[in-house]
Structure formats: structure tokens, C-alpha cells
Amino acid sequence: MTDRPAEPMPGAEPSDLPEGEPTVAPSPQGTEGTRPSGFGDAAGEMANETEVEAQVGGDRVAGNDPGTAEEQADAAVEDTEVDELGAMKSSLADLTNDLQRLSAEYANYRKRVDRERQLVAENAAYKALTPVIDVLDTIDRAKEHGELEGGFKAVADQLERVVAGAGLVRFGEPGEAFDPTLHEALSHLGADPEVQVTTVKHLAKAGYRLGDRVVRAAQVLVVDPVEG
């Protein structure tokens, strides 16, 4: 029986196939139900990664990137320090206001105490010096009559220096304009063409004051200006 030569497969010529290569071309479709991998899949994955990176970059530009955990911790610490600094400033302002108020209250207290102390001293001096005024009146009458001589004059001069040092000031002289807060008019002697206002003409008793306080008004005789 004679052997028949093998027939070539359709779609390929034996002479066109390289030697040693399979005679059947691989199918572009892989295993049934499985998508073949290749350049198209890689390009798609690269496109997807590019879109994700662009979106993440856009979020960072827009300020939506929360940052790393370390950055978030640093931001929290910074916020806490800012809050503590604000609280310390507020507390310092309150303490400063309290200190200023206390300082003003203390200054007012010292002024009030000083005034009260001065008033107490003046009252004590007033009580001590008031009886001495009668002695000073006697000395003035002795001077008018020329009876102040010898040792009596030395004692009188010393007494006047002592009371002056204690703050007792003598006032009231003829020729002064009449002042009802300082003078007590015992009598009006009529009109006097030489005066323009009511004036002290004669001093009966001198006046005395202690500081701004009148201990005794000066007792005087006054004259009035001529009318018209």
C-alpha cells in the first residue's frame, strides 16, 4: 500500500513557516472567559494612577490635605499654646487692673488718714490755745497803756512766740476792709469820706485763726463810705 503525503493545513503554506516554529498561530483571544493582559491594560492602569495623583494634588492645593499625623499633632500643640497665651494675657490684665484699683484705694486711704490726723491735731491745738487768747488780750491792753515793761514784757514776748509756733496767727488791724468772715463789727462810727468801702477804724480785740479755721473773729469798730 502506498503512503499518501500529508496535506498542508489551510491558511498556511509550509514554505512560509520558519523552520522549527509551530505551525499554528496563537489566537488573539486567550483562554475562554479571561481578558488578555498587554499594553492596553498597562496604559489604563497608568491613566488611572495619573487621575488619582492629579486629584490628590488638587486636594492639597485646595487646602484639603489633612497632613501627616505628626503635622496634625504639631498644629494641635500650637493651638493649645495660643490658647494658653491668650488666657495668661487675660489673667495678667485682670491682675493689673486689680493692682491699679488697690493702689488708688490705698492712696485715697492715706489722704483721708492724713486729713483726719491733721484735723485731730488742729482740734487739740484749738482746745489748748483758746484759753490762751484771753491772756493775749490782757497783754495787748498792757501794751496800749505802756505797762508792758521789764520781766513781764519778756514773758509776754515768749508767750507770743510759743503760740505763733503752735500755728495761732493774729489778724485784724485798723485800715483793713471789713470782712464778715474775719471781723465782728461792734459798732458803726458813721461815714468817712476817706474810705471807699466799709473799713476797720478801731480794733477792740484782735482776731486769731489756726490754719484756715478762725478761732476768734476780730472785734472792730467800722466806718462806712459816703453815699452818692
Beta strands, then each sheet from edge to edge (+ up, - down):
strand 1: 168-171
strand 2: 183-191
strand 3: 199-205
strand 4: 207-210
strand 5: 213-216
strand 6: 218-224
sheet 1: 1+ 4- 5+
sheet 2: 2+ 6+ 3-
end
